[in-house]
Amino acid sequence: MTNSKDQTEASGQPFLRIAVRMLAETVHRQGGLTGGWPSGGVTSADGIRLHQRFGRTLQDRYPEATVQTEMPLDTIYTSGSLSLKIHGRCDALLLLPTGPYLIEAKSFSGSTDHLPSEGESLHWAQVKLYAWLYLADRPEIQTIRIGLAYLSSETKEHSEQARTISRSDLEEFFQKTCRTYVEFAGNLIKSKQIRDRSGRSSRFPYPGLRAGQKRFMREVVGTARNHESIFVQAPTGIGKTVAALYPAVKIIANHWMDHCFYLTNMTSTRLVAAATLADLRRAGLRMKSIILYAKETICPEPEIYCDNRKCAYATAYYDHLPAALRELFLLESIGRDEILACARKHLVCPFELSLDIALYCEFIICDYNYVFDPRVRLSRFFGDDADPRLLLVDEAHNLPARSREMYSAAIEQQTARKAKNIIQSIFPALEQSLTAIDSYMLRLSDILAGNRPGINELEQTLSPDSIMVAEGFRAFREKPTHLISLLGRFAAICRYFLEQNPELPDRRPLLDFYFQALFFCRVAEEFHDQAYVTVANLTAGQPVLRLLCLDAAEKLAATYHDKHSAIFFSATLSPIDYYAGLLSGIHNWERHQTLQLESPFPSKNLLVLVCSSLSTRYQKRQETLFAIYAMIKAAVRVRTGNYLVFVPSFAYLTMLRGLVGSEQDPSDPEFIFQTPNMSERLRKEFLARFDAYGQKTLVGIAVMGGIFSEGIDLAGEKLSGVVVVGVGLPQISPEREISRQYYTEVLGNGYEYAYLYPGFNRVQQAAGRVIRSETDRGFVLLIDDRYGTSTYHQLFPIEWQPRQVQSPDEVHQILFDFW
């Protein structure tokens, strides 16, 4: 992709940088998404190791040569008023007595038997471009030998193909390639010039700055310019979305970075980011943005399951892509509707189209996984040689848990059995490998049903004393080496089978387990360290064995430290050092900056009441239920309005519901209740009840940490108060206890990391529903004896000025005075 930091030279002539690989792919890629070679299944770490091994063997194979690997090359191509700087690193250059030999290496999975007989044409295009970059300032060389080396990650064998090509042929190929690209690049450069002018001159889109916004924006600019990272607690109402995006506009317009990723795990927050960019455009901005959607949510042929040999949207994708890109390039805001309409019109895969057009968008709004998840990270933006990107990570308090999921892997017996049913009696070797895995899982199921450690009977390198035992649960520190061996054998046989049987009907269950096995083996080999534990338990009666990541901080840090600038921000990033540690790692403790902003709203608008005379501990819940219900009624009867009550669990909600039902009369408020596994329709209906207010009091009862405690915006009169019952502690479980033990060993504060801080974040999220704008007024009532301790007082946000209450009458009187 082009990089505009070199867009102008001293002459002021438009100047674009483009990598050799991107130039080759843009101009020479043809056909469908299937491609002509088996490129899937090779991790970046595997690829690096294969390339390094190949480089070491070259000197042995060519002792008479001077061998250079990862050699940087570049040249300038000028057409009229436009110049291209083409750059890249060729994998190997051998200076032989007979002349130079330039090699491009490609890693792949499987056997060399399934490679294209003459190599992939796109790869030849890439090596030809590298060859011309080498010859451009060496006029004495009239011919050069070029080669492709295909390196198998499974067999470790390699296949090498070579050609000799003349200088004149290479120059003609280079000139034709660049001419083709310039036809598109002309529009691109015009777009960037418009972008830069509008970005530099665009004004803040709202009448004035809220308190804290200016400082936030200043820190974003400084952090990006220095390629650093920062953690920002930005309270609700500060206008954090525009405070992050507006300086990003200036950063891009001044060529410090070309792309900004706005990352969040919540659909509603993505829409807020898109709406903020729309406001910036109304204020004069001319920059492109796109929202990326999960593949399965925009797939027009879900039954085919990405079978690129059958899907009409894939078979000629690259032939149809240029016209689709030209159409989308005219738009400044690209969302689901625009992508789907264009994809159907040009018959191209909408998901791949969204990724391809994203290269030409300044702002990419998407989920965390497109940057941080090793399975779906966008290599076109975050490859080893990628230019720096600006990462705006919203709702960053959610990323630690998500990142642990990203780096965890699981093997499920149910998925293995579905795969086995597909190939039964078709391919004995594959069926046998799946039978061995099924037998392992069957024995695991029997062990989980008993009381003995047992896993050592499956994994014989384990000592029984090293296994944690709980009902239906086992855990140990070591890798399950026997299972990994079985999965590795299955993966090798399955790949061969799939190559030989491309038209296999109903292949989805086999592919599901194949990818599950591949990722499990990858986690075991590439990521597994002291922050992992192997866990086995029963899920819906079926055995599941997981490589559970307890701490992904160092892995997250490796994706952005010294590469990209990351702004982590949230209204509830507290304690801030806790979150900074979970997102950057203890080894990077001194490298991160933090910023805690105060609420821009008058503290008198929020009344915080604390009832610390009632316990919500499990043993006391039945005993204090009636008194807590009395406190809730006292809080919601003072003023007609809408209220939310957050309780510790669905079990507690059921108890409270029973009490409400037995006592309610027509004069009481109307109560509505969250239910387990609420559908999207029921969730919307629940929230829609809060759109009406002022006639009769409405009280919604929901579970803390659930779907209604975050990501909902009930501004103004839609919500007058929140009652929080309990301190939000996560339920005790074997996994949570393992996490506590891990952080006790690593940092010495395991209880805080496993229970206290995650629990209080739930409290903050629930309380944060009340004040959403400078005109909002409301209250938060916290009920639990632990809120009276210094441990919790130290966690209260600065803007909270709590008042102790002891009785329903006191709650009623204080709220009467407040309203």
N, C-alpha and C positions, 0 to 999 in steps of 0.2 A: 504494500500500500504506500502511497505517497506520504511524504512527511514535509509539512510546510515550513519547518524551521529554517530550511535552506531555500525557501521559495524565491527569494530575491537575492541577487548578487549586488555588488557595488553599482553595476549598471542599471539596476532596477528591473532587469529582464525577468519575466516569470520563470520560475525554476521549481521543478518537482523532483523529489527523490522517490525511486521505486526499486524494490528488491528484485533480483533476477528471477527468483521463484514466482513472485507475484506477476511480473511481466510475462513470463512464460504461460502461467495459468490463465491470465486475462486474455491473451491473444490466441493461444494454441490449444487450449483444452476443448475437446469436442466429444460428441456422443452423449452417453447417459451417465447416471450416477454410479452405475456398476463399475465402470473403469475397466481397464484391460489387465490389471494385475492384483494379486491378493494382498492389499496393503493393510487391512484391518488387523487388530489384535496385538500390535506392537506398541508398548508404552514408550514414553520419551526416554525413561531411564534405560530401557532395553536398547533403544535406538542409539543412544550415546555410547553404551558399552560395545555394541556391535561395530560402530564406526571407529572407536578407539582401537579395538582389536584388529580391525581391517587395516588401519593405518600402521600398526606395529608390524603386521606381516609383510607390508609392501617392501620394506628395506631388505627382508630376508629373500623375497622373491626377485628383487631387482637390486642385487648388491652393487652393481655398477652405477646406480642412479643416485642423485641427490633428491631426497623425498621431502616435500613440504606438504603439511596437512592444514586444513582450515585456513587457507591462504586468502586474505582479503583482496578483492579486485573491484575496480570501479572505472567508469568512463562517462563522458558527457555526449549526449546526442542533442543537436540543435535543429529545430525546424521553424523557420520564420522567427516569430517573437517568443517561441517557447523552447526551453531547454529541459532535458531530462538528465538527472544524475542516476545512472543505473549502478547498483552496488550489490555485493554479496560475498560469500565465502565459498570457494570451491573446496570440495572434500579432500582432494589430493592432486598434487602436481609433481610429476616425476621428470627430472631433467636427465635424460638418457644421452649417451653418445650419438644416437641416431636422431635426437630431437626431443622436444617436450611431449609428454603424455599426460593429458588432463582427465581425471576420473571423477564422476559423480556417483556417490554410493547411495543406495536405497535399501532400507530394511523392510522386511515383510514377514508374515507368518506362513508356515506351511513348507512345502517342498519346492525346489527349483523346477520340478517337472511341470508345474502349473504356471510358469511364467510365460509371457508372450514370447514367441520364438525369436523375434527380432528386437525385443525390448519395447517399452512403452514410448509412443511417439512424443508424449509430453515431456518425458525425461530426456529424450534426445534434444528437444528444443531447449531445455534448461542447460544441458552441457554445452550445446553450441553457443549459447549466449555467454557462458563463462569463458569459452575458448576465445570468443572475439574480444572480451574484456582483457584477456591476457595478451592478445596479439595487437591490440589497438595502438600501444606505444612501443611496439617491437617490430618495425617495418622490415627488418632483415629476415624475419621468419615467414616463409611462403606456404608451408604446410604444417599441420599439427595432427597428432593422433589423439582422438577422444574416445572415452570409454564409459560404459555403464557397469556398475558392480552391484548385483542384487545379493543382499545378505539375509539369510534365513535366521530368525530368532529361535526357531525350534531345532533345526538340524545343525545349525552353525556353519553349514556349507555356503558357498557363494558361487554365483554365476557371473562371469565377466564377458562383456561384448565390446569390441573395439572397432573403430573406423579411422581412416585417414581422410582428412578434408582440407581443401585448399583455402588459402587466405581469402581469395575472391569470393568463393562460395559462402564463407562465414560472414563476410562483410555484407553481401547481398541479403542473407538471411536476417542479420541484425538490422539493416536499414528497413527491410520490409516489416519486421516485427515492430520497430519503433514507429514507423509511419502509421500502422494500424492502431497502435495505442494512442498516438497523438490525436487521432480523430475524436477519440473519447476524451482525452486529456485536455483538449481545448475547452470543452464544456466544464470540465472539472476545475480548471484554473480560473475560469470566469466565476464559477460558483464560490471558490475560495476567496477571490478578491472581493466579491460582494459580502461574503461572510465576514471577512476581516474588517471592512469598512463599517458594516452594521454593528459588529461586536464592539469595536472601539468607541463608537458614538452612541450606542444604545443606552438608554436611561433606566434607572430603577423603575420597575413597573407599577409601584404603588405610591400613594401620596407622600408617605414619610417612612423613616426608619424606626423600628421598634428598639427599645433598649436591648443592647446585646447583639443586635444584628450586625452593626458596623464592625465590632470586634471579631465576631465570627467570620465575616467576609475577609477581613484583613488576615486572619490566621490561615484561611484556606489559600489565599494567594501566596503568602510566605511559605507555607508548607509545600505547595506545588512547585514553586520556583527552586526550592532547595532539595526537591525530590525526597521529602521526608514524610512522616506520618504523624497524625495527631488524633487524640480521643477527646471528644467534646460532649459534655452533658448540656443539652439545650432544652430547657423546660418547655412544656406545652405552651403554645401561643407566641413563642419568640419569632416564629416565621422561619423555621430552620430550612425548609425546602428551598425557598428563594435565596436565603442567606448562603446556601451551598451552591446553587446553580448560577446565580448572578456573577460571582467571581470566576466561575468556570468559563463563562462567556468571555471574560477579559483574558483569561489564561490562554484560551484557544485563539482568540483574535490576535494575540501578541506572539503566537507561534511557540509558546513554551511547551504545549502538548497539542496533539491533534484530535484526541478522542477522550470523552468523558463518559464513564460508566456510572449510572445511577442505580445502585443495587439495593433491593429490598425483597423480603420474603412475602410481602403482602400485596395482593392485587390492588386494594384500595389506595395504598401509598404510591404504587406505580401510576395510577390515574391522577393523583395529586401532582406528581412530578410532571406528567404530560400537560396538565392544566396550567402549571406554573410556566412552563416553556411557551404555551399559547399566550399567556399574559405578556411574556417577554417579547414575543413576536408582535403583539399589538403595540408594544413600546418601541418597535423599530428593528428588532432582531431578525436576521435572515440566516439561520442555521438549521440544519436538518436533524431530526430525531426519529427514533424508532423504538417501539416497545416489542421486545422479543417474547414469544409465547412457547410453552412446552410443545414438543413435536406432536404428541398425541392429541392436543387440544385443537390443532388447526389442520390435521391430516384429512384430506378429502377422500381417502381410500383406506379407512381404518381396518377393514377386513384383510387387506393384503399384507399389512404389517411390514412395511418397508422392504418388500420383496422387489428390488429394483429391476429384476428381469421381467416382472409382470405389470408393474405400476406405470400407467400411461404418463404420469407426472414425472417419472424418473428416466424412462428409456431414452429420451432425446433431450435431457435437461440442458446440457451445455450448448446444444445447437439453438435452443430457444431462449437461453438466458440473456444474450445481449439485448434483444428487443424488450424483454421484461425489465431489465435494469434501466434502459433509456426511459421507459414510461415512469418508473418509480422515482427516477432521479429528478423529475420535474416537481416532485412533492417535497414539502418541508416537514410535514408531520405524517408519519407512517404508522398505522396501527393494524389491528386484526382485519378490519374490513378492506383496507387498501391492499394488504398482502393477499388475501384470499381472492379478491376480484382480479388482481393482476395474474395470480397463479392460474386461475381457471381460464383466463383469456389466452395465455401463452402456453398453457399446459406444462407448467414447471412445478416442482415440489415447493409448497409455500414455506415450509420450514427452512429448507436450504436457500430459498430465495431471500428470506428475511436475513439470513446470515451473510449472504453475498452483498445485499444492498447496505447492510450495516457498515461495511467497509467505507462507505461514502457518506456516513452520517456522523455528525460531531457528537451527538448525544445518543447513547444506547441505554435504554431503561429495561432492566431485567432482574431476574432472580440471582441470588448469591452464587448459585451453582455454576453459572457461565464463566465465573472468574476463579472460584475456589475449589470446585469439585473435580478431582482428578479424572473422573469418567467423562465429563462433558465440558470441561474448560475449553474455551475458544482458542485453539492453537493459532489461528490466523491473527489474533490480537495479542496472545500471551505466549508465543513461542520463545525459544532461547534467544533469538536476536531481535525481539520485538522492541519497538520504540516505547518510551515511557508513556503510561496512561494515567489519567486522573480517576481515582476510584472514590466515589461518594457513597459510603456505606450507611444507609439509613436503617433505623430500628436495630442498631448494631448489637443491642443486648440479646437479640435472637440468634446471632451468628455463632456463639460458642457451641450451643446444643446442635445447631445444624451442621457445623463443621465436624463434630464428633460422628454424626451420622454419615457424612460424606466419606470419612476414612475408616468406617466400619464395614464389615462384609459378613454375609450369612449364607449358610447352606441349609436348605429346607428339604425334608424328605418328600413332602407333597410335590414340589417342583420337579425333583428327580424322578419320581414315579410317573408323572405326566410325560416326561421325556422318554422314559423307558417304554411306555405304552405306544408311542409313535413308531418306534423302530423294532418292535417285537417281531422276531422271525425274519427281519429284513437284512440285518448286518450283525452276525453273531459276535464279532469282536467288540462292537459298540455296546451291544446288549449285555455282554459279560461285564464290561467296565461299569455300566450302570447298576447291574445286579450286585457287584461288589460294594458300591456306594450305598445301595439300598440295605444291604446286609449290615453295614456299619451303622446306619441310622436306626435300623431295627434293634440292634443290640444296645444302642444309645438310649432308645426309648425304654427298654427293659431296665437299664441301669437307673434312669431318672425316676422310674416307678418304685424303686427300692430305697434302702437306707445306706448301703455301703458306698464308698467313693466310686469304685467300679470303672471309671474312665481309664485307669491304668491297664485294664484288660484289653482295651482298644488301642490305647497309645502306650506301648510297653516301656517307653523311655521315662514315663512319669512314675513318681513315687506316690503311694496312696496318701502320705502325709502332706503332700503339696496341693491336694485337691480340696477346695472349699465345698462343703456339702450343706444343702438346704433342701427342703421338700420340693421335688420336681426341678432341682437346680444343681448344677455343678459348675465350678470355675477353677481355672489354673493359669499360671503365668506363661507357660511354655506354648509354643505352636503345636497344633495337632499334626505332627509330621506324617503319620500314617494316612490320615485323611487327605492331606495335601498331595501325597504321592498318588493316591487313588484318583484325585481330581485332575492331576497333571496327565496321567495316562488317559483318562476319559477325554480331556480337551484335545490331546494330540490325535486320538482316533476319530473324534467327532469332526475335527477340522478336515481330515482326510475324507471322511464320509460325505461331508457337505460339499467339498470340491468335486467329488465323484457323482453326486446326486443333486445337482442344482435345481431340478424340477420336483423335488420331494414335496408332496401335498401335505398340508397341515403341519408345516415345519416349526410353527411358532413355539410350541412347548419345548421342543428340542433346543431351539435358539435361546429361549429364556434360561434354561439350566446351563447351557454352554457359556453364556455371558456371566451368569452367576458364579460358575466355577472359575472362569478366567479371572474375575475380579478378586475372588477369594485368594487365589494363588498369587495375584499381583500384590495384594495387601500384605500377605505373608512374606513375600520376597522383598518388596520395595519399601514398605512403610513400617512394618512391625518393629517395635522397640519397647523400651521399658514402660511406655504409656499404654500398652495393650494388655488385655487379659482375654483368654478364651473362655467363652460362656456357653453352656448348654442348658436348654430348658424346653418345656412343652408349651407350644402356642396352639390354641384350639385343639389340644390333644395330640398334636404332631410335633416330633422332635425338630429342634432348630439348633444349629451350632454356629456361634458367631465369633469373629475376631472383633472384639469390642474396643474401640478407641476411647480412652479415658480423658485424653488431653490432646487436642489437635493444634495447639498454639504454635509450636515450632514449624509444623507443616504449613499452616496459614502464613506465617511470617516469611517462609521461603518463597511464597508466591509473589510477595510485593516488596520486601526489604531490598534496597539497592536496585530496584527495578522500576517500581511505580510509586506514585504518591497516593496515600490512602487517608481519607478523612472519615473516621468512624464517629457517628453521632447518634444520639437518642435522647429522648426526654427522661429516660430512666437508666442512665449509664452510671449507676452508683451502687457500691463504692467504685470510683473511677479506676483506681489502681487494680482492683479485682478484675474488671473487664479488660483493662490494658494488658494484664498478665495473660488472660485467657485468649487474647487475640494476637499477641506478639511474642509470648513465651518468656520464661524467666531468664533466658540467655540474652534477651534483647531489652531487658528491663531499663537500662540507662538510655536506650535509643529513642524511646517514645516521649512525646509531649502530651500534656493534658490541659484541658480548658473547661472550667465549670462556670456556666453563666447563670445569673439569677433570673427569676421569673420577671417578665416585663409588666406583669399585672399587679395592681395594689394588693398587698397581702390581706387587707380587710375584706376583700371579695370572697375569700375562702375561709370558712370556719372549720377548724379541725378539732373534733371532740374525741377524747380518749376515755373509754371505760375499762379500767384495769382491775375491776373488782370481780369480774366474771371470767372463769377459765373455759377455754374451748378444747382443752386437751381431751384425747379420746376417752379417757376414763371418766371425765366429768361432763361429757356432752349431754347425756340424758338428764343429768341433775340440773344443769344451767339452761336447758333449752327454753323453758317457759319464761325465765327472767330475760333472756336475750330477745325473745319474741316481744316482750313488753317494751324493751328499749327500742326495737325497730318500730313498733306502733307509735310510740311517743315521738319518734323522729319524723315520721311521715304524716302525722295528723295535724301538725301545726299549720301547714300551708298546702293548699290544693296544688298538686303538681305531679311530676313523674320522678320516680326514684328507682335506683338499682341496689339490690342487696347481694353481696358476694359471700358465698359460704364455702367451707373447706372441701366438700365432696358431694357427689350425688347421694350418698347415704345420708348425709346431714340434710341435704335438700329435701329428701323424702320425709324425714322426721319433721322438718319445719312445715312441709306441705300438709302433713296430717294434722298438725296443730292449727294451721290456718283454716283448714276445712271444717274442723270441729267447732271453731269459735266464731266464724265469720257471720255477720249480719248485714243487711242491706246498707247500713250507714258506713260500713268499713270500706277501706280502699279496695280496689280491685287488684288481685294478685295474679300474675302470670309466671310460668315456670319454664326454665330451660329443661329439655329432655335429652337423654343420652343419644348420640348419633343423629343429631338434628340434620335434616336435609337442608339444602340451600334455600328451598322455598319456605320451609318452616322458620329458618333463621331470619329471612327477610320479613316474614309476617310478624315475628316477635319484635323486631326493631321498628317496623311500621307503626306499631301501637304507640310508640313514643312521639310520632308526628302530631298527634292530637294532645292538647294540654289545656288546663284551666277549668274544665268542667267537672271532672272527677279524678281523684287521686289514683294513679297507677303505680304499682310496685312490681318490678321484675325481679325474680329470684334466679340467680345464675351461679355457676361454679367458678371460683377464683382460678385464674390461669387458663380458662376456657375460651370459647369463641366470642364471648361478649365482654371480656375484660381488656381487649386490645383491638386496635384497628377500627373502632367505631367512633363516629363523631356526632354526638348529641348536643349541639350547641344551643345557647340561649335557653328558652323555656322548655326545651325538650327534656332536660334533666336538671333537677333542682338539688339532688343530693345522692350520696353513696354511703351505704353501710357496709363495712368490711368485718366479717365475722371470722376471727382466727388470724394467724400470722403467715398463712400461705405455705407452710413448710411442705416440701414434697413428701410423698408417702414413703415410709421406710421400706426398702426392698433390698435383696441381695446385691443388685447392680449399684444402687445408691450407696450401700455400705462399702462396696469395693472402691467407689469413687472417693468416699471419705478416707479410707485407708491410704489410697494413692496420694491425695493431697496432704495428708498428715506426714507421710514419708518425704514428700518433695518440699513442702513449704511449712509444715508444722501447724497448719490451720485447716484440717480436713473438714471439721463440722461446718465451719463458715462457708467453705467452698461448695460442699455437697448439699447443705440444707439451708443455712441462715440466709445467705445472699440471694440464691435463686428464689427462696420463699418471699423475701421482702420485695424483690422485683415484681412479683405478682401483686403484692399490696400496692406498690406505686402505680402499676398499670391500672388497677381498679380505681384508685383514687384519682388518677389522671383523666378519668372520663368527665369530671365535673366542670372544670374551668377550661373552656376552649377558645375564648375571645376576651378582649379587654372589658366587655360589658357584662360578661357572665358573673353571676353570684351563686354560691351554693355551699354545701357543707359536706364533710367527710366524718363519719362516726366509726372509730376503730374500737372493736370489742375483743379484748383478750387480756389476761393479767400480765402477759409478757410485755405488752406495750408500756407498762410502768417501769421497766428496767432500763438501766443505762445502756445496755447492749442495743436496744431498739432506739432509744433516744438519739444515740450517735448516728443512726442511719436515717433519721428524719431529714427531709430536704430543708434547706435554709428557710424557704418561704413558709413552712409550716410553723404555726405558733399555737401549739396544742393547749387545750383546756381540759382538765380532768372533770369527769362527771361520774356520779355515783348511783343515780336513780332515774327512772323515767320522768319523774316530776322535774328534776333538774335539767334533763335534756329538753323537755318541753319549754321550760322558762327561758333557757339560753337561746333556743331557736326562735321563740316568740320575739325576743328582743332583737335578734339578728335580722329577722325578716321585717 
